């Protein structure tokens, strides 16, 4: 049944279905593990954010989007652009890591760093504004952060797999996979994640439009 759902060119038809199911579950577990890494990073960032100052938050804004005042004071398009730029930086790092032989060693840390940025914003807002900071994060930051946690985790999984594939091709004398086909498939997958990232930024923008007027920091 599972083989019928997968294009014939993607797998060897002689592979037993149990092996395919096992491999699929391994991918899912790995993906959920990366999502959990984002959560752990957010928890670590929340602890550190309680002791951060405004100067540090401004310096980290371009990477982690820690400037919460920008979400409240800027226009909708500015919020979208800032959110997409911050997400794009992480996706670009993930994409480039997947094209290198050593990328799998570094790309697994990306979800933690992204989660740390979210946690840093949450911890700083809470430490500075108390209950208002918590509500701000729940209504404005968390929806987009929740979506992008799954996007970046899936992208990291694909990057990790592609990097390992390149290592296998490099070590084999006879190549069983066409590198051009594999890289093209990887590129199309990452473009899809880029569109999902844009959707995440759209969610950030909508949340900012709907709820930013409730806060006056």
FENZIUR-V144593 format. One record per backbone hydrogen bond with DSSP energy under -0.5 kcal/mol. CO is the residue of the C=O (numbers start at 1). NH is the residue of the N-H. If there is no record, write none. Layout:
# FENZIUR-V144593
co->(CO:CO)
nh->(NH:NH)
This chain:
# FENZIUR-V144593
co->(1:2:2:3:7:7:8:11:12:16:17:18:19:20:21:22:23:24:25:26:27:28:29:30:31:32:33:34:35:36:37:38:39:40:41:42:43:44:45:46:48:49:53:54:55:56:58:60:60:61:66:67:67:68:69:70:75:76:77:78:79:80:81:82:83:84:85:86:87:88:89:90:91:92:93:94:95:96:97:100:102:102:103:103:106:107:109:110:111:112:113:114:115:116:117:118:119:120:121:122:123:124:125:126:129:130:131:132:133:134:135:136:136:137:141:142:143:144:145:146:147:147:148:149:150:151:152:153:154:155:156:157:158:159:160:161:162:163:164:165:166:167:168:173:174:177:178:179:180:181:182:183:184:185:186:187:188:189:190:191:192:193:194:195:196:197:198:199:200:201:202:203:204:205:206:207:208:211:212)
nh->(5:5:6:6:10:11:11:13:15:20:21:22:23:24:25:26:27:28:29:30:31:32:33:34:35:36:37:38:39:40:41:42:43:44:45:46:47:48:49:50:51:52:57:58:59:60:61:63:64:65:68:70:71:72:73:74:79:80:81:82:83:84:85:86:87:88:89:90:91:92:93:94:95:96:97:98:99:99:100:103:105:106:106:107:109:110:113:114:115:116:117:118:119:120:121:122:123:124:125:126:127:128:129:130:132:134:135:136:137:138:139:140:141:142:145:146:147:148:149:150:150:151:152:153:154:155:156:157:158:159:160:161:162:163:164:165:166:167:168:169:170:171:172:175:176:179:182:183:184:185:186:187:188:189:190:191:192:193:194:195:196:197:198:199:200:201:202:203:204:205:206:207:208:209:210:211:212:214:215)
